[in-house]
């Protein structure tokens, strides 16, 4: 269904249930990671149009290689639901999950994955590895990429450009 034309000068209302809105929340968290000198990746998990988990990369802070935004958000969501099965949940993340995170997403039975920018070096959702669409698993995951891709890419590039100039 198409929306009626918006009168000139009046902004469209914000759709608080859209992929753009939730990815915007993930980007806000990615900016927090950037400020904490972590690789700027943010994630939110949504169920029934409500955010049930929010996280950003904390590998350096936690001194833990598993401190990725997706892993932390999955743990939060499981605690919020009281169940490890995240059925009917959508995970929004600013960068394509790595193989570790893609495996956790599959094992936790997230229904849908939405990410911003592809990771052409180590992506686990189709760029390098196809973990999220591997046949033989008892779970099928819907994957959508490219949501707020430019913003996610710009943030990552800015972070790594600054790191190289500091070295």
PECORDA-V671989 format. One line per field, one symbol per residue. ss: DSSP state (a for helix, b for strand, c for the rest). phi: phi as a letter, one per 20 degrees, with the letter a starting at -180 (. if undefined). Layout:
BEGIN
ss = ???
phi = ???
END
This chain:
BEGIN
ss = ccccccccccccccccccaaaaaaaaaaaaaaaaaccccccbbbbbbccbbbbbbbccaaaaccccccaaaaaaaaaaaaacccccccbbbbbbbccbaaaaaaaaaccccbbbbbbcccccbcbccccbaaaccccccccbbbbcccaaaaaaaaaaaaaaaaaac
phi = .eefgeggndffffefcegffffffffgfffffgfemdgfccbcdcclmcfdbcbcgbgffelbfeffgfffffffffffembfedfmddddbfcgffgffffffffemgebdccedfdfebfddpfdddffcffneecddeccdnflgffffgfffffffffffff
END
